[in-house]
Amino acid sequence: MNDSPSASRTIYKTMNILINGQATDMPDNSTITSVLQHIEQHHTGGIAVAINDMVVPKSQWSDSQISDGDKVLIIKASQGG
């Protein structure tokens, strides 16, 4: 039996992405949906998401994989006058 601390530790691969210009580490195989959960953006009405300057339809968020180095832009609609 291996009692070393590393034997019981799970190692997750991560990637670095930019979310609205801020460097963020995310697990590999993250999707737009998981990125939104990570930043605690629970209300998805009135927002748009672009990956590397390409807008992704909301219907594709759960299937759209983020890659290391991607630039994710989250735009929130606001009311004003």
N, C-alpha and C positions, 0 to 999 in steps of 0.2 A: 504494500500500500504506500502511496506517495503522499506524505503529509505536508509537502511544501505549499506555501500560500498560493503559488501560481497554479497549482494543480486544480484548485477549486474555482479559480477565477475564469469567467468567460471573457474572451477578448472580442470586441466588436470593431470592425473596420469602420473608419469614419472618412468623411470627405469634407473639404472646405468649400463653402459657397458664399456668395454675397447676397444678402437679403436687404434690399433698399440701400445698398452701399455699405452695409455692415458685415464684416467677416463672421461667419457662423459655422461651427462644426455640426454636421449631421451624419447619422448612420448611412452607410452605403445602401443603395436601393431605396432611398427615400423618394416619395412622390410629392406632388404639390400639396395634396391633402395632408400628408404628415408634416410638411414644412409649416403649413397653417396651424396645425395642432401644436407644433413646437413653439411657435411664437404666440400661442394662446389667442389666435384669431378664430373664435368660435362662431361668430356671425359672419356668414359669407355673402349675405345680400349686399349689393351695392359695391362689390369689389371686383377688380379685374387682376389677372396675374399674367405676367410675361416672363418667359425664360429666354435670356439672351436676345432681347428685343422682339420676340415673337409672342404675340398674345395667344394664350391657350384657352380654348373654350371650357367653360365650367364643367361640361359633361365629360371632359377628358382629364380632370384634375386627379382622380384616383388612379388613373393608369399612366400618367405622365411622369416618367422617372427623371430625377434630377441627377446630374453628373458632377463630378469634382470640378471645381472652377466655374460652375454656372453662375450667372447673374440673374437673380430672381427679383422682379420688380412687382410690388403689390400696391395697387392704386385703389384708394378708397374714395368713392363718390361723396361729395358733401353738398349740403344745401347752402345757399347764400343769396344775397341780393345786391 
